[in-house]
Amino acid sequence: MKFLFLEPFFGGSHRDFAEGLVAHSRHRIDLVTLPARFWKWRMRGAALYFYREIDSLGAYDGLITSDLMSLADFKMLTGPECPPALVYFHENQITYPLAPGESMDVHFGFTDITTGLAATRLLFNSRTHMRHFFDQLPAFLKRMPEFRPHWVVGKLSRKADVLYPGCRFSAGAVKLAEKRTLPPLIIWNHRWEFDKDPEAFFEALDTVRRRGATFRLALLGENFQMVPKAFIEAQKRFKRQLVHYGYVASREAYLDWLRQGHVVVSTAQQENFGIAVVEAMRCGCLPLLPDRLAYPEVLPKPYHADFLYHDQADLIEKLMHLLTDYTRFADRRAGLMEAMAVHAWERVAPAYDAELTDMVAGCT
């Protein structure tokens, strides 16, 4: 069958997902995108852009889009020509943490709701994400002074399910390569934004350094607008430890850094799946992850005790153990690498193909 994928924020996990699905689906998927910037304007205006950009929807069996487009607006503009639509929720604006000094604009949460109502099928990227969304949705609706549409909770939940995103692993990622001689290389491969809490990460590095731990540091990950102050300061504070600073555009070069890495750390306050961490573990990095968000779901339970931390003090203690006694933990790499193999696009693409086939069949 033939599908149209409209991605209004073509960067980060949104780009990874779109490109991976297009490359691995047995269906033909045409991808139309907008750059990954000004997400608020994308939610408000992407439908208008795509409406004029697409000549005809008549040739498509179905539509795919993500949560940063108002599907209700798009369907209103295109009318009955619009085919059945699958919406993939990478994040949602009802539960997303607010930036410092920012207050909630409820219009974006209602765009999530109307997009969901306009969709034929909703998929979330983790059980944690879907549960959090539906747990918070009733309280969000109570913000309305009257005539609250509580019926939307049931309406949306009946068409929603979970399907993990696929990950792109090169052949080199599956080899249990020898790691370079110590000191261990710490990897940061998350977005350079407030919701990943880089301040907590750099504070932990400062503390373990003062306590005598030695390490090297690679600061990877995308930065969509201005470089946050925390990273500018870190470039000076960790000048002697830094071996790389900035986004790596080459996919193979990025994976090579992960294969060199010993430890990947997350201090995120918002993470609905964690493609970056999955990629790092698949390449042989040992993780240190907060015991919250989607991490306990993605990391297999046998690894929770060693690699999930409960608070900042626990992060520092476990990071010290990893840095000063890395070889004691190194034998766990192979198990983690194998556990992450289930997320390869080659393994998950058939489930997406089945979702698309069933969606179209149910609307025929």
C-alpha positions, -999 to +999 in steps of 0.1 A: +000+000+000+010+036-003+012+061+026+020+098+031+041+107+062+039+143+072+065+152+098+064+189+110+095+186+132+121+167+112+149+163+138+160+142+167+138+113+175+111+125+151+136+123+122+150+089+134+115+075+135+104+088+101+135+078+082+136+044+099+100+036+091+103+047+055+135+026+050+122-006+066+084-007+059+072-031+032+047-003+022+056+027+001+058+057+023+063+092+009+079+116+034+072+154+035+088+174+063+095+207+079+127+217+097+130+209+134+126+244+149+098+266+163+078+237+176+049+259+188+045+274+154+046+239+139+017+228+160-003+259+150+007+262+113+021+230+099-013+218+087-016+250+065+018+243+050+012+207+042-023+214+028-008+236+001+023+214-004+004+181-012-012+181-046-036+152-040-043+127-013-063+105-035-034+082-044-027+073-007-042+045+013-033+062+046-017+091+064+010+091+091+019+121+112+034+129+146+019+148+175+034+182+165+008+187+137-028+196+142-044+167+124-079+181+130-069+213+111-054+192+083-085+171+079-108+201+080-088+216+051-086+185+030-121+173+036-132+138+026-101+133+005-081+127+037-074+090+041-073+072+075-046+086+097-021+071+123-006+096+147+026+087+166+030+104+199+067+110+206+057+135+234+025+153+244+019+189+256-003+179+286+025+162+305+056+178+290+077+198+316+077+235+313+109+255+307+120+277+336+098+308+337+073+294+313+036+289+320+014+263+303-004+273+271-034+250+273-041+254+235-013+229+228-028+203+251-061+207+233-044+204+200-032+170+212-067+161+221-083+172+188-055+155+168-062+123+187-099+126+180-092+132+143-069+102+141-080+066+132-052+051+153-029+065+181+004+050+190+026+060+219+063+053+222+061+036+256+037+023+281+050+049+306+042+077+281+007+065+274-002+059+310+011+093+320-010+110+293-042+093+303-035+097+340-031+135+335-058+140+309-088+142+333-071+169+355-062+188+323-099+188+312-109+202+347-091+234+338-122+242+317-146+263+338-176+244+325-189+219+298-159+197+303-156+170+276-146+141+298-159+117+272-127+123+252-107+102+277-126+070+267-127+080+231-090+084+228-080+054+250-100+030+228-080+039+197-046+041+215-018+015+220+020+013+224+046+005+199+083+012+206+102+031+180+128+013+159+164+020+162+191+020+134+221-001+144+250-005+120+267-038+117+296-025+138+273-018+167+267-055+173+304-064+179+316-066+215+346-045+208+375-040+232+372-006+249+401+017+248+423+019+278+410+038+308+402+064+319+366+056+310+349+077+283+315+092+295+290+098+267+263+125+267+242+120+235+210+138+244+195+170+232+211+201+246+179+214+262+165+221+297+144+190+300+175+168+298+188+186+329+224+191+319+231+210+351+226+179+372+249+159+349+277+185+351+273+188+388+278+150+392+309+152+370+323+180+392+317+160+424+333+127+412+363+147+398+368+163+432+366+129+448+395+117+426+378+099+397+393+103+363+374+102+330+372+115+295+340+132+282+322+133+248+294+158+246+273+147+216+236+154+208+216+180+189+211+216+198+182+231+178+187+268+187+210+286+212+237+266+230+226+264+267+247+282+292+254+249+310+273+236+280+292+268+274+304+267+310+312+229+308+335+235+278+357+255+301+352+235+333+360+201+317+386+213+292+411+186+302+385+158+300+367+168+268+375+148+237+345+159+217+321+189+219+291+193+197+267+175+173+281+148+151+263+150+117+277+118+103+257+087+115+287+064+113+310+089+132+283+092+159+281+054+163+319+052+164+319+076+194+293+053+211+314+022+204+344+040+221+323+050+251+323+032+284+294+049+302+263+068+290+245+090+316+210+105+315+197+131+340+165+137+319+134+152+335+115+142+304+120+110+284+093+089+269+115+062+254+152+070+251+165+062+216+199+078+225+204+055+255+193+024+236+218+032+208+246+037+234+238+004+252+236-014+219+271-001+211+285-013+244+281+016+268+270+009+304+241+031+314+234+053+344+197+063+342+172+078+366+147+054+381+118+073+366+102+081+332+105+053+306+139+041+317+128+014+341+106+001+312+133+001+286+161-012+308+156-049+316+149-056+353+181-076+359+201-044+353+180-021+375+200-024+407+233-015+391+223+010+365+193+029+378+198+057+404+172+072+427+185+107+433+215+129+427+235+114+456+228+079+442+239+090+407+272+103+421+279+071+441+271+048+412+291+069+388+321+068+412+318+030+413+317+027+375+346+051+369+369+036+396+361+000+391+349-002+355+363-037+348+340-052+375+309-041+355+323-046+320+311-082+317+275-069+317+280-052+284+272-083+262+239-089+279+228-053+275+239-052+239+218-083+231+188-070+251+187-038+230+187-058+197+149-062+200+146-025+191+163-028+157+141-016+129+144-049+112+126-065+143+099-039+148+090-028+112+066-058+107+045-046+137+042-011+121+033-026+088+006-046+105-008-015+122-010+003+089-026-026+071-052-031+098-060+006+100-067+008+063-087-025+063-108-013+092-118+019+073-125+001+040 
